[in-house]
C-alpha cells in the first residue's frame, strides 16, 4: 500500500490534478488515477511531452488517445469504459521523452455534457513498477493478405558514412518503431568483412544524418557479425539481437537505445548442425530469424543452396534447447536463396524469401501457412508476381535500384510474435546502383523504404 500511494503521488506531481469540470483539450474523456485524482491526459502529456504522445479525434466522436506505446481505439462512441496502459513520461533537457519507473493501468470516464450519455464507472486501476514495452499479438490493421502486392519506393534513405570505419555498404536492416523512434540495426560491409551498426531517428527525413553506433566497439565485438534481427522477448523482458557469426548467434540488452548494453555473443548451437553441412553444397549458413507462437520459438535460416531450415525450442527454454533443424522448404538455389522473414498476420503466417531472378536481380517470393511448422503455400511467389521486386515496385523518377533485397517490415508491435498488418506494410530494404560492379563485399548497398499501395 505504501508503494501504491507513493507511485500515485509521483503521478500527481508530474501531471497535476484537475477537477472533473476542467478539461482544457479534447474534453471527451478523463484519466482517473488510483487514488481518485482526475487528470486531463491529453493536456498534461501534450504539454510536457508533445513530441512523443500522439492523439486522435476520428469522425463522429469516436475519441481515442495514443497512450504509452500502443493505439487503443474505442469500438463504440461516447467514451465507453475501457482499460489501457499508460506509461508515465518526463520531458528531459534534450527534448526527448524518458520512461519513468511507473505504469498505471487506468480507466476512462465520460464527462456529463461533453460526450453525451451518463458517465460510466471505471474499473479499479492497478499499478506496477515495470517499464516493459507494450506488446500485443493483434494488429490494428488488416488481418488478411492480398494475393498480389504493389509498392512505391523511396530513394536511398541510409547510406554508408565517410568515417574511420570506411564501410562500402550498409545492408540487411532490422527495424522496429518503439517509444517514438525508429531503431535500425544493419550489417556494415567492407572488403575485409562484416560487422553491425545501430542508428535511431524519429523521422525518415533524419535517417541519413543519424549517428552510426558501430557495434564492434561493444561487447558484441569485432569479427564476422551480420544480418541482424531485433525483437523484444516479452517473457523475459529482454531485447534480443539475432545475427550470424559463422553460427546462429544472439546478444541481449535491457535497453534498445543503449548500444553498449548488448551482451557478448552466444550461439544456439555448438557448431553447424549436420543437416546443414549435408545440404549446403557451396553455399553459406546465413540469415537467422526467430519468431514465436504461443508455445514455441522457431529459428529459421537459409543456406544459399535452396533450403530453408527450421528448428524450435519452448518459450520457457528460449534461447536454450534449440532442436536440430529440419528442412521447412526447398527449391533451386535461385528460387529460395536467403534473407527469410516470417511474420504473423492475423491467424496466418507469412513467409518471404529473397530469390535471384532470371536477370540476376534480387526479388522476394512469399508463402502462407496456418502454422510455423506447417506446409507453406504459394502467395505471391514468382518473378512476375513477387512479394516485392522490379515487377511491382514503382519509383518516383528513375529507379535507383533494380534489386529489392534483404530487409524487414517495420514493426510497431516489437515482441517475439513478429506481428504485422496485411495492409499498409512498410518495408526497409537494401538496394544498389544497377551499374555497380566489383567485389561483392565492396558493393555500395544502401537502404530504401517500400510502402504497400494496394490496400
Secondary structure, DSSP 8 states (H G I E B T S, - for coil): -HHHHHHHHHHHHHH----TT---SSTTEEEE-TTS-EE-HHHHHHHHHTTT--EEE-GGG-EEEEETTEEE--SSSS----EEEEEEEEE-TTS-EEEEEEEEEEEEEE-TTTSSS--------EEE--------SS-SS-SS--SS--EEE----B----STT--SEEEEEEEEEETTEEEEEEEEEETTEEEEEEEEESSGGGGGGS--EEGGGSTT-SS--EEEEEEEEGGGTEEEEEEESSSEEEEEES-TT-GGG----EESSSS--HHHHHH-TT---EEEEEEE-SSEEEEEEE-SSSEEEEEEEETTTTTS-----EEEEE--TTTS-EEEEEEEETTEEEEEEEEE-TTS-EEEEEEEESSTTS--EESS-SSSS-SBSTTTEEESSS-S-S--EEEEE-BSS-BTT-B--SSS-EEEEEE--TT--S-GGGS--EEEEEEE---
